[in-house]
């Protein structure tokens, strides 16, 4: 079992939006990997934007009850993030993705819940696969 569960935008949007094609998958993962889930501010920003006004109250509830925790300091990790963005420029890598890759390096035994298949390409510590759970 993972000791640190990291979550990406796609997981959060799928979990909170019954209309999302991956909603059932996200709900199943939420049961298998209970909170607290760790993420970064870039993911929070993306998710709030994609969820819109209808998704903000349930998203805020996740934050308020501590189910979703912001566990990343972009200022302290800026050089690492900029290196990752440069390394994966051809994809291109988003800021949120770079932060999650870096978080996977910082937290013990991480598992990332995501819908973005680029996480199969990204590497932690240069060459290690990022332990992630993706739909399908």
N, C-alpha and C positions, 0 to 999 in steps of 0.2 A: 504494500500500500504506500502511496506517495505521502511524504511528510509535508510537502508544500504543493498546493494546488494553485496553479497560475491559470488565469482566464483571459481569453482574447475577446475582442468585440463581437465576433460572430456567435460565440457561445452565449454571451449575455443577451444579445438581441434575440436569438432563437429561444432562449429560456423565457423571456418576458413577452414575446409576441407569438400568440397562438397561430397567427397567419404564416409565420416563418416555416419554410419547408423542413427545417431541422429542429422544430420545436420538440417533437417527441424524443429525439435523440438527446437534446439538451436536458430535458426533464429527467430522462433516464440517468444521464451522467451526474446530475445534481444529487440524485439518490445514492449513486455509487461513490461520489466524491463530495461528501458534505462540507459545508462552509466551516471556517472562513476561507474564502477564495482571495488570492492575492492578484493585484493588477497594478497598472500605472495610470497616471493622469491622462495620457494620450488615449488609452483605451476608453476611459470614462468619457472623454470628449467625443470620440467617434460614436460610442454607443448612444449617448444622449442625443446626438444629432440624428442618428438613424432611427431611433425610437420615436422621436418627435414628442409633442406635448402629451399624447396619450400614454406614452411609456415612461414619462418622467416620475410620476408618483410611485410606481412599483420599483423603479430604479433607485429612487431616493430612499425607499424603505430598506432595500438591500444595504445601502451605505449606513443608514441610521442604526440598524440592528447589528452591524458589524459582520454581516455575512460576506460583504465585499470590502476588502481593505486595500487602500493605496499603500503599496510597500516598495516604492522606488523613488530615488532622489535623482532627478535628471541632471541637476546642477553638478552633483558630485560625480556623476558617471558620463559627463558630456563627451570626453575624449573617446571613451569606449564606444559610445553611441555613434559618434561621427565616423569612427573606423568601420563599424558595422555597416552604416549607410553607404560608405564608399565601397566596401567589399561587395555588397549586393546591389550596387547601383543598376545593374542590367535588369533586375526584376521589375521594377524598383521596389526596394524595401520601404515600408512606411515607418514613421517614427514609433508608432505603437508596437510594430513588429520588432524593431531594434531593441526597444525597452524590454520586451518580453524575452528576447534571446538573452540579453544581459541578465535579467532576473533569473533565468534558468541556470546561469553560471553562479549566481550568488546564493541561491537557496538549496538546502540539502534535499536530495531525492525528489526533484521536481517532477510534476506531471502537468502538462499544459492541455487545457481543454480549448479547442479551437475548431473553426470550420475552414480556415485558410490553409490550403494544401502547400503553400510556400514553406510552412514549418517543416515539411519533409526535406526541403532543400537546405534550409539554414542549419548551421552547426554551432554548437556551444563549445567553448574552449578550443576553437579552431577546427576540430575534426569530429567531435562527438555528436551523435544524433541527439536531438531534443526529444525527450520522452513526451509524446503527445498522444492524445486521443482525439480522433477526427471521425466525422460521420462516415458510414459505409466502410 
